[in-house]
Amino acid sequence: MPRVFVQGNPVDYYPRHAPEARSGSVRRITETGEDVLHRPCRDVTEFGPDLAALIDDMFLTMYIADGAGLAANQVGIDLRLFVYDCPDDDGVRHVGHIVNPVLAAQDPAGRRLLDDSEGCLSVPGATMDVPRPDRAVVHGQDKDGNPLSLEGTGYFARCLAHETDHVNGRVYLDRLSKRERKEALRQMADRREDVYARRAANIEALIS
């Protein structure tokens, strides 16, 4: 079984960080409550160097923040796009991006929900259990406009669903009860400064 899949395809070798990050610039990560995170994003209609540069920036920003995925509205850009570098439950690494993602509907009869811990770079420091299907299929395009489909299980399925939620204007807090949401925001208030300190240290380590 290949240990790394890039854009859904197996590869023999892949570096620790996606090569796109080398050309990227660090962007500010938006936080829950900012309007861009709470409305559906616009479809990407222009494919070219500007989109590729945004993807570069998103990869670097994701690594700086120790993330497994990052959507464009998490760096303040109102477009349907996300990047990811995420393992599944078998330890297989999945790396890539997808433009205009749509999460495929699943037959409720065959769907199995996993209630597992989930965090978000836009809710810094908070983790809560969120039920998600153990399998996800996302259809969209790559940065050149070519059709692309991604399939994930376990934690990678959670990542695909979480990031697709983002481009649809939802954060994982929206899937919590009022009591759970209050607890997540309390965690964020308590841990936010530590999270930003780690991100600052990562900037020094990755860019210097």
C-alpha positions in Angstrom: 0.0 0.0 0.0 1.5 3.4 -1.0 2.2 5.6 2.0 1.6 9.0 0.3 -1.1 10.1 -2.1 -0.8 13.5 -3.8 -3.9 14.9 -5.5 -5.4 11.4 -5.0 -2.5 9.6 -6.8 0.1 7.4 -5.1 3.7 8.6 -5.2 7.0 6.8 -4.2 8.4 9.8 -2.3 7.2 13.1 -1.0 9.0 15.8 1.1 8.0 16.7 4.6 6.3 19.9 3.3 4.5 20.3 0.0 6.9 22.0 -2.5 4.2 24.8 -3.0 5.0 26.1 0.4 8.5 27.2 -0.6 7.0 29.8 -2.9 4.3 30.9 -0.5 3.9 33.8 1.9 2.3 33.6 5.4 -1.2 35.0 5.6 -3.3 35.9 8.6 -5.8 33.2 9.6 -9.3 34.4 10.2 -11.1 33.6 13.4 -14.7 32.5 14.1 -17.0 35.5 14.1 -15.5 37.1 11.0 -18.0 37.4 8.3 -16.0 35.7 5.6 -16.1 32.4 7.6 -19.9 32.5 8.0 -21.2 32.8 4.4 -20.9 30.5 1.4 -17.8 31.2 -0.7 -17.9 32.1 -4.4 -17.0 29.6 -7.1 -13.5 29.8 -8.6 -14.0 30.8 -12.3 -10.4 32.0 -13.1 -7.6 29.5 -13.2 -4.1 30.8 -13.6 -1.0 32.2 -11.7 -3.1 34.1 -9.1 -4.9 31.0 -8.0 -1.6 29.0 -8.0 0.0 31.7 -5.8 -2.9 31.6 -3.4 -2.5 27.8 -3.1 1.2 28.4 -2.3 0.4 30.8 0.4 -2.2 28.5 1.9 0.1 25.6 2.1 2.8 27.6 3.9 0.2 29.2 6.2 -1.3 25.7 7.0 2.2 24.4 8.0 3.0 27.4 10.1 -0.3 26.8 12.0 0.3 23.0 12.4 -2.9 22.3 10.4 -4.1 19.4 8.4 -6.3 21.5 6.1 -7.0 25.1 5.3 -9.8 26.7 3.3 -9.4 30.0 1.4 -11.8 31.9 3.6 -9.6 31.0 6.5 -7.0 33.4 5.0 -9.8 35.9 4.2 -10.3 34.9 0.5 -13.9 34.3 -0.5 -13.3 31.4 -2.9 -14.3 27.7 -2.9 -10.8 26.2 -2.4 -8.9 24.3 0.2 -5.5 22.6 0.7 -4.7 19.6 2.9 -1.8 17.5 4.2 -3.5 14.9 6.3 -3.1 11.3 7.4 -5.9 8.7 7.4 -6.4 6.2 10.2 -4.0 3.8 8.5 -1.2 6.3 8.6 -1.4 7.0 4.8 -0.6 10.6 4.1 -2.8 12.6 1.7 -1.6 16.0 0.2 -3.1 18.3 -2.3 -5.7 21.0 -3.0 -9.2 21.0 -4.5 -11.1 23.9 -6.1 -14.9 24.2 -6.0 -15.3 21.1 -3.8 -18.7 19.4 -3.4 -19.2 16.7 -0.9 -20.9 13.7 -2.4 -24.2 12.6 -0.7 -24.1 9.3 1.1 -26.8 6.7 1.5 -27.9 7.0 5.1 -28.3 3.2 5.3 -24.6 2.6 4.7 -23.3 5.7 6.5 -21.3 5.2 9.7 -20.7 8.2 12.0 -17.6 8.5 14.1 -17.7 10.9 17.1 -14.1 12.0 17.4 -12.1 15.1 18.4 -11.9 18.0 16.0 -10.2 21.3 16.0 -10.0 24.3 13.6 -7.3 26.8 12.9 -10.0 29.5 13.0 -11.0 28.4 16.5 -7.5 28.4 17.9 -6.9 26.1 20.9 -10.3 24.5 21.1 -11.1 20.8 20.4 -14.4 19.1 20.7 -16.0 15.8 19.6 -17.9 16.1 16.4 -19.8 13.3 14.6 -18.7 12.8 11.0 -19.1 10.0 8.5 -16.1 7.6 8.4 -15.9 8.0 4.6 -16.0 11.1 2.4 -15.9 11.7 -1.4 -15.3 15.2 -2.7 -15.6 16.3 -6.4 -14.1 19.4 -7.8 -11.2 20.7 -9.9 -7.5 21.2 -9.6 -5.7 24.5 -10.0 -5.7 24.1 -13.8 -9.4 23.4 -14.0 -9.2 19.7 -14.6 -11.8 17.4 -12.9 -10.7 16.0 -9.6 -12.2 13.6 -7.1 -10.8 12.8 -3.7 -11.9 9.9 -1.4 -10.9 9.6 2.3 -11.6 7.4 5.3 -11.2 8.0 9.0 -9.4 11.2 9.9 -8.9 12.2 6.3 -12.6 11.8 5.6 -13.1 14.2 8.6 -10.7 16.7 7.1 -12.5 16.6 3.7 -15.9 17.2 5.3 -14.5 19.9 7.7 -12.9 21.9 4.9 -15.9 21.5 2.6 -18.0 22.9 5.4 -15.7 25.9 5.5 -16.3 26.8 1.8 -20.0 26.4 2.5 -19.8 29.0 5.3 -19.8 26.7 8.3 -17.3 26.2 11.1 -17.4 23.1 13.3 -18.9 25.1 16.1 -22.1 25.2 14.0 -22.4 21.4 14.6 -22.2 21.7 18.4 -24.9 22.2 21.0 -25.1 25.6 22.7 -23.4 24.1 25.8 -20.6 22.5 23.7 -20.1 25.7 21.7 -19.7 27.7 24.9 -17.1 25.2 26.1 -15.2 25.4 22.8 -15.1 29.3 23.0 -13.9 29.0 26.6 -11.1 26.8 25.5 -10.2 29.2 22.7 -10.1 32.1 25.2 -7.8 30.2 27.5 -5.4 28.8 24.9 -5.4 31.3 22.1 -2.2 33.1 23.2 -0.3 29.9 23.4 -1.4 28.9 19.9 -0.2 32.2 18.4 3.1 31.8 20.2 3.6 28.4 18.6 2.7 29.8 15.2 5.2 32.6 15.7 7.9 30.1 16.6 7.1 28.0 13.5 7.5 31.1 11.3 11.0 31.5 12.6 11.8 27.8 12.1 10.3 27.4 8.6 11.2 30.6 7.0 14.5 31.6 8.6 
